[in-house]
Amino acid sequence: MLQGRWSLTAPLFRAAPELGARRRALAELLLERYGILTREQVRAEGIPGGFAAVYPELSQLEILGTVRRGYFVEGLGGAQFALPGAVERMRSTGSDDLPVVLPAVDPGQPYGAVLPWPAGESTDAMRPRRVAGAYVVLSQGEPVLFVERGGRALETLVAGGDPRVEPALLALVEEVRVGRIKRVALELVNGGAAMSSELAPLLIALGFQEGPRRLTLTA
């Protein structure tokens, strides 16, 4: 039996924001994170209530002139909202040929969340995933390479002989050289041994060192 003097602690704390204010703050946070917000992105974030929870606030922000509504990204949900300038920046970027290396969990990396991963060359056990420590190399808006967390495995996500593979590998090497990625020690490439893979000569030419069982590149 519990004895003693009890009292409510609620008066000791500042009142929580109203539900509407919390949803407005959430809508603004998502817009700042993505620039262009779609139903699929909200679903990927695991927001309680899904897109319906923030849609009224997004519509209100549209009325206030804070965001624009339109169909900005082909293939995604019809209800899309964008911050002023986000669409213009996206259009001005165009189809840049330079590859970009991003963490797999980066909000700017849509594959595995908003968009499905393309079919790669390796087995299901080696499928790319949005996990911390993994990297994706994008070229012309498409994923070309996936580096597993820890840098143990590499998967090409485009057809064999695709000319974007070499520039993508070069971009990955540059990330290691400048220290943004500390180390890549490949044991597997497309599900097979890295040392005997078709990419081994190219990886060695780009600076990977041959070891007993792996190809290693260190910052």
N, CA, C and O of each residue as an XYZ file, in Angstrom:
876
protein
N       0.850     -1.194      0.000
C       0.000      0.000      0.000
C       0.882      1.239      0.000
O       1.819      1.350      0.790
N       0.565      2.181     -0.910
C       1.336      3.411     -1.014
C       0.812      4.422     -0.012
O      -0.390      4.679      0.045
N       1.701      4.992      0.772
C       1.310      5.974      1.775
C       2.061      7.270      1.548
O       3.043      7.304      0.806
N       1.609      8.322      2.174
C       2.255      9.610      2.055
C       1.361     10.621      1.372
O       0.211     10.337      1.038
N       1.904     11.792      1.173
C       1.140     12.884      0.563
C       1.442     12.931     -0.926
O       2.598     13.022     -1.338
N       0.391     12.869     -1.720
C       0.518     12.874     -3.174
C      -0.055     14.174     -3.732
O      -0.999     14.737     -3.178
N       0.528     14.642     -4.833
C      -0.010     15.831     -5.502
C       0.251     15.713     -6.994
O       1.197     15.047     -7.414
N      -0.586     16.359     -7.791
C      -0.430     16.344     -9.243
C       0.778     17.175     -9.645
O       1.026     18.246     -9.090
N       1.531     16.662    -10.625
C       2.708     17.398    -11.103
C       2.410     18.257    -12.319
O       3.237     19.078    -12.715
N       1.232     18.076    -12.919
C       0.909     18.821    -14.140
C       1.079     20.325    -13.986
O       1.585     20.961    -14.911
N       0.674     20.945    -12.839
C       0.835     22.403    -12.725
C       2.287     22.864    -12.737
O       2.552     24.053    -12.913
N       3.234     21.943    -12.553
C       4.643     22.323    -12.525
C       5.223     22.508    -13.916
O       6.306     23.073    -14.063
N       4.517     22.041    -14.938
C       5.044     22.054    -16.298
C       4.229     22.986    -17.184
O       3.024     23.163    -17.008
N       4.931     23.567    -18.132
C       4.265     24.424    -19.112
C       3.325     23.573    -19.963
O       3.659     22.446    -20.329
N       2.170     24.109    -20.269
C       1.173     23.365    -21.040
C       1.724     23.010    -22.418
O       2.430     23.806    -23.038
N       1.397     21.818    -22.887
C       1.819     21.389    -24.227
C       1.114     22.221    -25.289
O      -0.013     22.667    -25.071
N       1.752     22.438    -26.430
C       1.100     23.202    -27.498
C      -0.186     22.526    -27.954
O      -0.337     21.308    -27.850
N      -1.099     23.331    -28.456
C      -2.333     22.784    -29.006
C      -2.004     21.898    -30.205
O      -0.969     22.057    -30.852
N      -2.919     20.954    -30.485
C      -2.694     20.006    -31.574
C      -2.462     20.726    -32.893
O      -1.584     20.343    -33.665
N      -3.253     21.774    -33.157
C      -3.098     22.503    -34.415
C      -1.722     23.122    -34.554
O      -1.130     23.101    -35.633
N      -1.207     23.679    -33.448
C       0.122     24.292    -33.488
C       1.198     23.242    -33.730
O       2.162     23.492    -34.452
N       1.035     22.077    -33.131
C       2.021     21.007    -33.336
C       2.004     20.534    -34.785
O       3.053     20.274    -35.376
N       0.807     20.426    -35.349
C       0.724     19.983    -36.744
C       1.272     21.042    -37.690
O       1.880     20.706    -38.706
N       1.064     22.325    -37.368
C       1.637     23.382    -38.207
C       3.164     23.313    -38.157
O       3.832     23.430    -39.184
N       3.701     23.126    -36.970
C       5.155     23.033    -36.839
C       5.696     21.819    -37.589
O       6.764     21.886    -38.197
N       4.958     20.708    -37.546
C       5.381     19.499    -38.256
C       5.365     19.724    -39.761
O       6.296     19.322    -40.459
N       4.308     20.366    -40.267
C       4.218     20.648    -41.701
C       5.379     21.531    -42.151
O       5.972     21.293    -43.203
N       5.702     22.550    -41.355
C       6.800     23.447    -41.714
C       8.149     22.726    -41.654
O       9.032     22.972    -42.476
N       8.295     21.834    -40.671
C       9.538     21.063    -40.570
C       9.737     20.185    -41.798
O      10.839     20.127    -42.345
N       8.684     19.501    -42.235
C       8.785     18.624    -43.402
C       9.074     19.416    -44.666
O       9.841     18.966    -45.518
N       8.472     20.586    -44.796
C       8.739     21.430    -45.959
C      10.192     21.894    -45.978
O      10.826     21.912    -47.033
N      10.717     22.267    -44.817
C      12.114     22.694    -44.749
C      13.051     21.536    -45.072
O      14.108     21.731    -45.672
N      12.661     20.348    -44.676
C      13.513     19.175    -44.897
C      13.558     18.781    -46.366
O      14.625     18.450    -46.883
N      12.407     18.813    -47.050
C      12.326     18.278    -48.407
C      12.208     19.342    -49.490
O      12.565     19.078    -50.638
N      11.721     20.527    -49.167
C      11.508     21.546    -50.189
C      10.225     21.322    -50.947
O       9.382     22.216    -51.032
N      10.069     20.127    -51.501
C       8.836     19.704    -52.167
C       8.311     18.497    -51.402
O       9.002     17.487    -51.275
N       7.085     18.604    -50.894
C       6.537     17.579    -50.007
C       5.399     16.843    -50.697
O       4.492     17.460    -51.255
N       5.457     15.510    -50.652
C       4.435     14.667    -51.258
C       3.888     13.684    -50.225
O       4.437     13.519    -49.136
N       2.804     13.051    -50.601
C       2.196     12.046    -49.723
C       3.194     10.926    -49.390
O       3.252     10.454    -48.254
N       3.965     10.515    -50.379
C       4.897      9.411    -50.180
C       5.980      9.759    -49.152
O       6.395      8.903    -48.371
N       6.432     11.011    -49.156
C       7.457     11.403    -48.190
C       6.915     11.388    -46.767
O       7.597     10.952    -45.840
N       5.686     11.867    -46.601
C       5.080     11.855    -45.266
C       4.910     10.417    -44.787
O       5.144     10.115    -43.616
N       4.502      9.530    -45.695
C       4.343      8.116    -45.331
C       5.692      7.518    -44.921
O       5.773      6.760    -43.955
N       6.743      7.863    -45.661
C       8.063      7.325    -45.343
C       8.574      7.819    -43.996
O       9.366      7.138    -43.345
N       8.127      8.994    -43.575
C       8.540      9.539    -42.279
C       7.841      8.843    -41.119
O       8.245      9.003    -39.968
N       6.796      8.071    -41.410
C       6.066      7.390    -40.344
C       5.274      8.331    -39.463
O       5.120      8.076    -38.269
N       4.763      9.423    -40.034
C       3.997     10.408    -39.266
C       2.676      9.791    -38.815
O       1.949      9.255    -39.651
N       2.334      9.845    -37.526
C       1.023      9.346    -37.079
C      -0.108     10.070    -37.805
O      -0.138     11.299    -37.846
N      -1.024      9.316    -38.369
C      -2.110      9.917    -39.127
C      -1.788     10.119    -40.590
O      -2.675     10.430    -41.385
N      -0.507      9.943    -40.963
C      -0.112     10.050    -42.360
C      -0.311     11.438    -42.948
O      -0.300     12.442    -42.235
N      -0.493     11.473    -44.258
C      -0.612     12.744    -44.974
C      -1.830     13.533    -44.517
O      -1.823     14.764    -44.523
N      -2.886     12.810    -44.116
C      -4.107     13.484    -43.674
C      -3.868     14.341    -42.442
O      -4.594     15.308    -42.213
N      -2.852     13.998    -41.641
C      -2.591     14.747    -40.414
C      -2.029     16.133    -40.697
O      -2.268     17.063    -39.928
N      -1.282     16.286    -41.797
C      -0.662     17.583    -42.091
C      -1.307     18.285    -43.278
O      -1.021     19.455    -43.529
N      -2.161     17.598    -44.004
C      -2.766     18.193    -45.202
C      -3.514     19.489    -44.898
O      -3.341     20.460    -45.634
N      -4.351     19.554    -43.831
C      -5.047     20.823    -43.559
C      -4.082     21.983    -43.316
O      -4.344     23.108    -43.740
N      -2.970     21.710    -42.635
C      -2.004     22.778    -42.379
C      -1.289     23.192    -43.662
O      -1.010     24.375    -43.862
N      -0.994     22.234    -44.527
C      -0.376     22.562    -45.811
C      -1.316     23.410    -46.656
O      -0.884     24.361    -47.307
N      -2.596     23.067    -46.647
C      -3.585     23.852    -47.393
C      -3.677     25.263    -46.837
O      -3.810     26.226    -47.593
N      -3.604     25.388    -45.506
C      -3.653     26.713    -44.896
C      -2.417     27.532    -45.257
O      -2.514     28.733    -45.510
N      -1.273     26.888    -45.278
C      -0.049     27.581    -45.680
C      -0.120     28.032    -47.135
O       0.442     29.064    -47.501
N      -0.813     27.254    -47.960
C      -1.014     27.662    -49.353
C      -1.862     28.920    -49.417
O      -1.550     29.840    -50.173
N      -2.930     28.973    -48.632
C      -3.798     30.156    -48.600
C      -3.011     31.383    -48.143
O      -3.214     32.484    -48.654
N      -2.118     31.188    -47.184
C      -1.310     32.291    -46.662
C      -0.196     32.699    -47.624
O       0.471     33.710    -47.406
N       0.006     31.926    -48.678
C       1.045     32.242    -49.647
C       2.427     31.758    -49.257
O       3.419     32.132    -49.883
N       2.500     30.920    -48.217
C       3.785     30.417    -47.748
C       4.307     29.293    -48.625
O       5.518     29.153    -48.798
N       3.401     28.484    -49.184
C       3.795     27.369    -50.041
C       2.968     27.393    -51.321
O       1.946     28.073    -51.409
N       3.430     26.642    -52.299
C       2.706     26.475    -53.556
C       2.222     25.041    -53.669
O       2.888     24.104    -53.231
N       1.044     24.890    -54.270
C       0.534     23.553    -54.556
C       0.636     23.315    -56.061
O       0.384     24.221    -56.855
N       1.005     22.100    -56.449
C       1.107     21.774    -57.866
C       1.491     20.320    -58.054
O       1.496     19.535    -57.106
N       1.813     19.972    -59.296
C       2.277     18.622    -59.622
C       3.709     18.779    -60.111
O       3.954     18.943    -61.306
N       4.654     18.728    -59.173
C       6.036     19.064    -59.465
C       6.889     17.846    -59.804
O       7.806     17.938    -60.620
N       6.591     16.707    -59.182
C       7.408     15.503    -59.362
C       6.551     14.430    -60.010
O       5.609     13.922    -59.402
N       6.883     14.092    -61.243
C       6.110     13.100    -61.981
C       6.194     11.732    -61.313
O       7.257     11.311    -60.857
N       5.055     11.051    -61.265
C       5.015      9.706    -60.724
C       4.691      9.618    -59.253
O       4.480      8.523    -58.732
N       4.647     10.759    -58.563
C       4.288     10.768    -57.152
C       2.883     11.313    -56.988
O       2.254     11.730    -57.960
N       2.388     11.311    -55.747
C       1.014     11.708    -55.472
C       0.664     13.075    -56.029
O       1.520     13.953    -56.139
N      -0.602     13.246    -56.380
C      -1.041     14.485    -57.012
C      -1.001     15.690    -56.107
O      -0.778     16.803    -56.582
N      -1.215     15.502    -54.790
C      -1.187     16.622    -53.849
C       0.256     16.863    -53.428
O       0.785     16.151    -52.575
N       0.896     17.871    -54.027
C       2.284     18.191    -53.731
C       2.377     19.657    -53.339
O       1.729     20.512    -53.943
N       3.182     19.942    -52.328
C       3.357     21.299    -51.831
C       4.844     21.630    -51.841
O       5.678     20.780    -51.528
N       5.172     22.873    -52.204
C       6.575     23.262    -52.321
C       6.795     24.639    -51.720
O       5.923     25.506    -51.787
N       7.968     24.832    -51.134
C       8.367     26.148    -50.662
C       8.696     27.036    -51.855
O       9.137     26.536    -52.890
N       8.489     28.346    -51.729
C       8.868     29.253    -52.811
C      10.355     29.099    -53.125
O      11.186     29.085    -52.217
N      10.673     28.988    -54.351
C      12.061     28.844    -54.767
C      12.515     27.410    -54.919
O      13.470     27.146    -55.649
N      11.843     26.454    -54.237
C      12.289     25.060    -54.327
C      12.111     24.515    -55.737
O      12.988     23.824    -56.256
N      10.982     24.825    -56.354
C      10.726     24.334    -57.707
C      11.697     24.971    -58.692
O      12.216     24.300    -59.584
N      11.943     26.281    -58.524
C      12.865     26.966    -59.422
C      14.276     26.401    -59.299
O      14.979     26.231    -60.296
N      14.683     26.112    -58.057
C      16.020     25.531    -57.874
C      16.108     24.158    -58.517
O      17.129     23.810    -59.111
N      15.032     23.371    -58.399
C      15.030     22.048    -59.000
C      15.119     22.153    -60.521
O      15.857     21.398    -61.154
N      14.374     23.082    -61.102
C      14.399     23.239    -62.554
C      15.736     23.768    -63.045
O      16.216     23.360    -64.102
N      16.345     24.682    -62.279
C      17.612     25.264    -62.707
C      18.752     24.263    -62.622
O      19.752     24.386    -63.329
N      18.594     23.256    -61.737
C      19.634     22.239    -61.607
C      19.765     21.428    -62.884
O      20.869     21.066    -63.290
N      18.616     21.141    -63.523
C      18.637     20.388    -64.767
C      19.139     18.976    -64.550
O      19.098     18.462    -63.432
N      19.605     18.356    -65.597
C      20.120     16.981    -65.514
C      21.641     17.027    -65.432
O      22.331     16.782    -66.422
N      22.158     17.343    -64.247
C      23.598     17.419    -64.021
C      24.216     16.037    -64.211
O      23.737     15.049    -63.654
N      25.286     15.981    -65.005
C      25.931     14.702    -65.273
C      26.869     14.274    -64.153
O      27.297     13.121    -64.118
N      27.200     15.197    -63.224
C      28.146     14.858    -62.171
C      27.485     13.975    -61.120
O      26.406     14.311    -60.633
N      28.107     12.854    -60.758
C      27.524     11.987    -59.733
C      27.582     12.653    -58.360
O      28.434     13.500    -58.094
N      26.655     12.249    -57.499
C      26.566     12.773    -56.138
C      26.547     11.588    -55.185
O      25.795     10.634    -55.385
N      27.378     11.651    -54.147
C      27.423     10.605    -53.128
C      26.641     11.086    -51.913
O      26.940     12.142    -51.354
N      25.641     10.313    -51.508
C      24.798     10.681    -50.373
C      24.681      9.512    -49.404
O      24.701      8.353    -49.819
N      24.557      9.818    -48.101
C      24.179      8.746    -47.176
C      22.835      8.157    -47.589
O      21.954      8.885    -48.047
N      22.674      6.870    -47.433
C      21.430      6.221    -47.858
C      20.216      6.778    -47.140
O      19.109      6.735    -47.677
N      20.405      7.309    -45.918
C      19.279      7.824    -45.136
C      19.073      9.319    -45.324
O      18.201      9.897    -44.676
N      19.843      9.958    -46.187
C      19.700     11.399    -46.412
C      18.310     11.709    -46.955
O      17.837     11.011    -47.852
N      17.630     12.762    -46.422
C      16.308     13.120    -46.963
C      16.326     13.417    -48.459
O      15.317     13.235    -49.140
N      17.469     13.872    -48.974
C      17.574     14.149    -50.393
C      17.774     12.916    -51.244
O      17.829     13.007    -52.471
N      17.883     11.770    -50.609
C      18.057     10.489    -51.305
C      16.712      9.762    -51.238
O      16.396      9.172    -50.205
N      15.909      9.786    -52.312
C      14.525      9.302    -52.209
C      14.347      7.794    -52.343
O      13.272      7.276    -52.042
N      15.382      7.077    -52.789
C      15.191      5.650    -53.084
C      15.133      4.830    -51.791
O      15.887      5.047    -50.843
N      14.201      3.882    -51.807
C      13.959      3.095    -50.615
C      12.950      3.715    -49.676
O      12.579      3.114    -48.668
N      12.496      4.933    -50.008
C      11.475      5.612    -49.201
C      10.349      6.067    -50.112
O       9.269      5.476    -50.117
N      10.601      7.113    -50.880
C       9.592      7.638    -51.805
C       9.574      6.840    -53.101
O       8.510      6.602    -53.671
N      10.737      6.430    -53.564
C      10.866      5.682    -54.819
C      11.456      4.305    -54.533
O      12.244      4.152    -53.600
N      11.079      3.295    -55.332
C      11.639      1.956    -55.116
C      13.075      1.874    -55.616
O      13.467      2.582    -56.543
N      13.845      1.003    -54.988
C      15.186      0.739    -55.499
C      15.082      0.040    -56.854
O      14.190     -0.786    -57.049
N      15.965      0.350    -57.782
C      15.972     -0.403    -59.044
C      16.499     -1.811    -58.818
O      17.155     -2.087    -57.814
N      16.210     -2.678    -59.741
C      16.700     -4.057    -59.652
C      18.189     -4.069    -59.960
O      18.606     -3.709    -61.061
N      18.980     -4.481    -58.992
C      20.417     -4.558    -59.196
C      20.834     -5.924    -59.707
O      20.002     -6.699    -60.179
N      22.108     -6.213    -59.614
C      22.637     -7.470    -60.137
C      22.814     -8.534    -59.061
O      23.075     -9.691    -59.389
N      22.678     -8.171    -57.766
C      22.994     -9.126    -56.713
C      21.747     -9.778    -56.152
O      20.637     -9.522    -56.618
N      21.937    -10.630    -55.141
C      20.849    -11.397    -54.554
C      20.042    -10.546    -53.592
O      20.414     -9.418    -53.268
N      18.904    -11.122    -53.133
C      18.052    -10.413    -52.188
C      18.792    -10.075    -50.905
O      18.520     -9.047    -50.285
N      19.719    -10.924    -50.501
C      20.470    -10.675    -49.275
C      21.339     -9.429    -49.374
O      21.743     -8.868    -48.355
N      21.629     -8.996    -50.597
C      22.486     -7.841    -50.808
C      21.711     -6.638    -51.318
O      22.307     -5.693    -51.835
N      20.404     -6.659    -51.180
C      19.609     -5.556    -51.693
C      19.933     -4.277    -50.934
O      20.177     -4.327    -49.728
N      19.940     -3.137    -51.610
C      20.205     -1.874    -50.912
C      19.102     -1.551    -49.915
O      17.940     -1.909    -50.108
N      19.491     -0.869    -48.849
C      18.557     -0.502    -47.795
C      18.904      0.886    -47.285
O      20.052      1.324    -47.365
N      17.901      1.566    -46.761
C      18.127      2.867    -46.130
C      18.576      2.621    -44.685
O      17.750      2.536    -43.776
N      19.869      2.511    -44.490
C      20.423      2.301    -43.158
C      21.581      3.270    -42.953
O      22.273      3.638    -43.902
N      21.781      3.676    -41.707
C      22.882      4.574    -41.380
C      24.207      3.899    -41.699
O      24.394      2.713    -41.427
N      25.125      4.664    -42.279
C      26.433      4.135    -42.627
C      26.550      3.617    -44.039
O      27.656      3.359    -44.512
N      25.416      3.456    -44.731
C      25.432      3.047    -46.139
C      25.419      4.296    -47.027
O      24.991      5.369    -46.602
N      25.893      4.136    -48.261
C      25.965      5.264    -49.194
C      25.373      4.883    -50.546
O      25.396      3.723    -50.958
N      24.843      5.902    -51.222
C      24.298      5.750    -52.566
C      24.970      6.784    -53.457
O      25.141      7.935    -53.056
N      25.348      6.383    -54.651
C      25.885      7.323    -55.636
C      24.825      7.515    -56.714
O      24.449      6.577    -57.416
N      24.353      8.756    -56.827
C      23.329      9.101    -57.809
C      23.975      9.771    -59.014
O      24.920     10.546    -58.870
N      23.466      9.472    -60.185
C      23.899     10.128    -61.413
C      22.678     10.394    -62.272
O      21.908      9.481    -62.568
N      22.503     11.643    -62.671
C      21.331     12.043    -63.452
C      20.039     11.658    -62.734
O      19.050     11.287    -63.366
N      20.065     11.751    -61.418
C      18.878     11.483    -60.622
C      18.596     10.020    -60.355
O      17.605      9.697    -59.699
N      19.444      9.123    -60.848
C      19.222      7.689    -60.662
C      20.347      7.087    -59.827
O      21.495      7.518    -59.932
N      20.022      6.086    -58.992
C      21.073      5.435    -58.210
C      21.915      4.518    -59.087
O      21.388      3.678    -59.817
N      23.213      4.690    -59.002
C      24.140      3.894    -59.810
C      24.886      2.881    -58.941
O      25.097      1.740    -59.351
N      25.283      3.305    -57.740
C      26.038      2.439    -56.837
C      25.436      2.475    -55.442
O      24.901      3.495    -55.006
N      25.531      1.355    -54.753
C      25.162      1.279    -53.337
C      26.325      0.660    -52.580
O      26.819     -0.406    -52.946
N      26.758      1.334    -51.523
C      27.837      0.831    -50.673
C      27.236      0.453    -49.329
O      26.652      1.291    -48.642
N      27.379     -0.793    -48.964
C      26.814     -1.309    -47.718
C      27.453     -0.645    -46.503
O      28.606     -0.217    -46.556
N      26.702     -0.560    -45.412
C      27.230     -0.014    -44.170
C      28.516     -0.742    -43.772
O      28.577     -1.971    -43.741
N      29.529      0.055    -43.473
C      30.830     -0.529    -43.150
C      31.746     -0.660    -44.350
O      32.925     -0.976    -44.194
N      31.220     -0.421    -45.560
C      32.048     -0.458    -46.760
C      32.520     -1.833    -47.169
O      33.524     -1.965    -47.869
N      31.799     -2.867    -46.737
C      32.230     -4.238    -47.041
C      31.757     -4.706    -48.413
O      32.397     -5.563    -49.023
N      30.645     -4.157    -48.909
C      30.052     -4.647    -50.154
C      29.614     -3.479    -51.027
O      29.205     -2.426    -50.537
N      29.711     -3.696    -52.330
C      29.313     -2.714    -53.334
C      28.349     -3.379    -54.301
O      28.552     -4.522    -54.709
N      27.303     -2.657    -54.662
C      26.367     -3.166    -55.665
C      26.165     -2.111    -56.739
O      25.964     -0.937    -56.430
N      26.218     -2.525    -58.000
C      25.851     -1.631    -59.091
C      24.351     -1.760    -59.323
O      23.807     -2.865    -59.356
N      23.694     -0.624    -59.483
C      22.240     -0.592    -59.618
C      21.801     -0.274    -61.032
O      20.633      0.035    -61.271
N      22.734     -0.348    -61.971
C      22.432     -0.130    -63.388
C      22.952     -1.331    -64.170
O      23.681     -2.167    -63.635
N      22.571     -1.404    -65.429
C      22.972     -2.534    -66.265
C      24.482     -2.551    -66.475
O      25.140     -1.511    -66.452
N      25.011     -3.741    -66.679
C      26.431     -3.877    -66.956
C      26.839     -3.068    -68.178
O      26.130     -3.050    -69.183
N      27.980     -2.403    -68.089
C      28.454     -1.584    -69.189
C      27.904     -0.176    -69.204
O      28.217      0.592    -70.113
N      27.089      0.188    -68.219
C      26.544      1.547    -68.163
C      27.697      2.537    -67.985
O      28.511      2.365    -67.077
N      27.786      3.571    -68.833
C      28.927      4.496    -68.769
C      28.971      5.331    -67.496
O      29.977      5.990    -67.230
N      27.899      5.316    -66.703
C      27.891      6.115    -65.478
C      28.616      5.435    -64.322
O      28.875      6.068    -63.299
N      28.945      4.155    -64.471
C      29.559      3.424    -63.360
C      30.936      3.985    -63.018
O      31.226      4.224    -61.846
N      31.785      4.197    -64.016
C      33.142      4.681    -63.729
C      33.130      6.057    -63.069
O      33.802      6.233    -62.053
N      32.383      7.062    -63.605
C      32.324      8.350    -62.896
C      31.760      8.224    -61.485
O      32.177      8.950    -60.583
N      30.811      7.302    -61.288
C      30.247      7.103    -59.951
C      31.303      6.545    -59.003
O      31.392      6.973    -57.852
N      32.099      5.597    -59.475
C      33.183      5.063    -58.650
C      34.217      6.136    -58.343
O      34.745      6.198    -57.233
N      34.503      6.974    -59.320
C      35.460      8.059    -59.108
C      34.946      9.032    -58.047
O      35.717      9.518    -57.220
N      33.637      9.313    -58.072
C      33.045     10.184    -57.051
C      33.153      9.549    -55.671
O      33.412     10.242    -54.687
N      32.957      8.240    -55.593
C      33.095      7.526    -54.324
C      34.535      7.605    -53.821
O      34.769      7.850    -52.638
N      35.488      7.401    -54.710
C      36.900      7.484    -54.343
C      37.234      8.877    -53.815
O      37.973      9.009    -52.839
N      36.701      9.901    -54.444
C      36.970     11.273    -54.012
C      36.424     11.533    -52.612
O      37.050     12.236    -51.819
N      35.255     10.964    -52.308
C      34.689     11.119    -50.959
C      35.617     10.514    -49.910
O      35.749     11.051    -48.810
N      36.254      9.409    -50.246
C      37.201      8.794    -49.312
C      38.460      9.640    -49.204
O      38.979      9.840    -48.105
N      38.950     10.132    -50.315
C      40.199     10.899    -50.312
C      40.086     12.183    -49.502
O      41.052     12.595    -48.859
N      38.916     12.822    -49.525
C      38.750     14.070    -48.762
C      38.301     13.804    -47.331
O      38.146     14.743    -46.550
N      38.090     12.537    -46.975
C      37.795     12.194    -45.598
C      36.342     12.148    -45.207
O      36.023     11.917    -44.040
N      35.442     12.366    -46.167
C      34.017     12.291    -45.804
C      33.581     10.838    -45.575
O      32.655     10.577    -44.807
N      34.242      9.915    -46.236
C      34.094      8.487    -45.942
C      35.476      7.996    -45.520
O      36.452      8.184    -46.247
N      35.562      7.371    -44.356
C      36.873      7.033    -43.799
C      37.534      5.847    -44.501
O      38.741      5.849    -44.742
N      36.736      4.846    -44.820
C      37.358      3.621    -45.340
C      36.332      2.784    -46.077
O      35.187      2.662    -45.641
N      36.746      2.208    -47.195
C      35.940      1.235    -47.927
C      36.814      0.007    -48.128
O      37.859      0.080    -48.776
N      36.388     -1.117    -47.572
C      37.149     -2.368    -47.694
C      36.232     -3.415    -48.305
O      35.534     -4.137    -47.593
N      36.240     -3.492    -49.618
C      35.287     -4.323    -50.346
C      35.686     -5.792    -50.333
O      36.770     -6.167    -50.781
N      34.792     -6.601    -49.815
C      34.930     -8.052    -49.916
C      34.003     -8.618    -50.983
O      34.287     -9.657    -51.579
N      32.884     -7.920    -51.219
C      31.884     -8.378    -52.178
C      31.553     -7.265    -53.164
O      31.439     -6.100    -52.783
N      31.401     -7.629    -54.415
C      30.905     -6.727    -55.459
C      29.817     -7.474    -56.214
O      30.071     -8.520    -56.810
N      28.618     -6.937    -56.186
C      27.461     -7.581    -56.820
C      27.283     -9.028    -56.351
O      26.925     -9.910    -57.132
N      27.538     -9.246    -55.082
C      27.297    -10.555    -54.489
C      28.421    -11.554    -54.632
O      28.367    -12.627    -54.031
N      29.448    -11.230    -55.419
C      30.584    -12.132    -55.592
C      31.845    -11.545    -54.983
O      31.844    -10.405    -54.517
N      32.911    -12.316    -54.986
C      34.177    -11.870    -54.404
C      34.690    -10.629    -55.131
O      34.746    -10.598    -56.360
N      35.061     -9.613    -54.364
C      35.516     -8.356    -54.958
C      36.778     -8.554    -55.785
O      36.927     -7.944    -56.844
N      37.693     -9.408    -55.307
C      38.978     -9.584    -55.976
C      38.832    -10.145    -57.384
O      39.670     -9.885    -58.247
N      37.772    -10.913    -57.620
C      37.591    -11.535    -58.936
C      36.442    -10.909    -59.722
O      36.022    -11.459    -60.741
N      35.934     -9.781    -59.271
C      34.805     -9.154    -59.956
C      35.262     -8.445    -61.224
O      36.445     -8.153    -61.397
N      34.306     -8.173    -62.104
C      34.620     -7.453    -63.340
C      35.101     -6.037    -63.061
O      35.821     -5.451    -63.870
N      34.703     -5.485    -61.913
C      35.091     -4.117    -61.578
C      36.449     -4.041    -60.898
O      36.966     -2.942    -60.696
N      37.044     -5.182    -60.538
C      38.306     -5.168    -59.793
C      39.404     -4.370    -60.500
O      40.043     -3.546    -59.846
N      39.663     -4.569    -61.811
C      40.719     -3.789    -62.463
C      40.464     -2.283    -62.398
O      41.396     -1.503    -62.201
N      39.210     -1.876    -62.562
C      38.888     -0.454    -62.505
C      39.075      0.078    -61.088
O      39.622      1.166    -60.903
N      38.632     -0.670    -60.097
C      38.789     -0.239    -58.708
C      40.263     -0.078    -58.353
O      40.640      0.879    -57.677
N      41.092     -1.005    -58.803
C      42.533     -0.922    -58.536
C      43.131      0.288    -59.247
O      43.971      0.991    -58.685
N      42.701      0.528    -60.477
C      43.200      1.685    -61.222
C      42.814      2.999    -60.553
O      43.527      3.995    -60.677
N      41.686      3.002    -59.844
C      41.223      4.216    -59.170
C      41.839      4.395    -57.789
O      41.577      5.391    -57.116
N      42.658      3.434    -57.363
C      43.372      3.627    -56.106
C      43.121      2.603    -55.027
O      43.751      2.674    -53.973
N      42.236      1.658    -55.238
C      42.015      0.606    -54.246
C      43.249     -0.293    -54.165
O      43.870     -0.614    -55.178
N      43.587     -0.688    -52.948
C      44.745     -1.547    -52.721
C      44.303     -3.003    -52.608
O      43.305     -3.315    -51.959
N      45.064     -3.886    -53.250
C      44.754     -5.317    -53.191
C      45.205     -5.906    -51.859
O      46.311     -5.642    -51.387
N      44.330     -6.705    -51.266
C      44.656     -7.418    -50.039
C      44.355     -8.888    -50.196
O      43.999     -9.331    -51.288
N      44.492     -9.663    -49.120
C      44.229    -11.103    -49.218
C      42.813    -11.434    -49.675
O      42.602    -12.343    -50.479
N      41.832    -10.673    -49.143
C      40.438    -11.005    -49.478
C      39.624     -9.792    -49.870
O      38.424     -9.906    -50.120
N      40.253     -8.638    -49.927
C      39.466     -7.421    -50.147
C      40.254     -6.378    -50.923
O      41.478     -6.438    -51.042
N      39.496     -5.421    -51.446
C      40.061     -4.229    -52.073
C      39.783     -3.063    -51.138
O      38.631     -2.807    -50.788
N      40.835     -2.355    -50.732
C      40.706     -1.366    -49.667
C      41.114      0.018    -50.143
O      42.107      0.188    -50.850
N      40.320      1.005    -49.736
C      40.644      2.412    -49.969
C      40.439      3.144    -48.653
O      39.378      3.048    -48.037
N      41.467      3.879    -48.224
C      41.433      4.557    -46.933
C      41.698      6.040    -47.118
O      42.460      6.442    -47.997
N      41.061      6.850    -46.283
C      41.243      8.308    -46.353
C      42.693      8.680    -46.058
O      43.042      9.860    -46.069
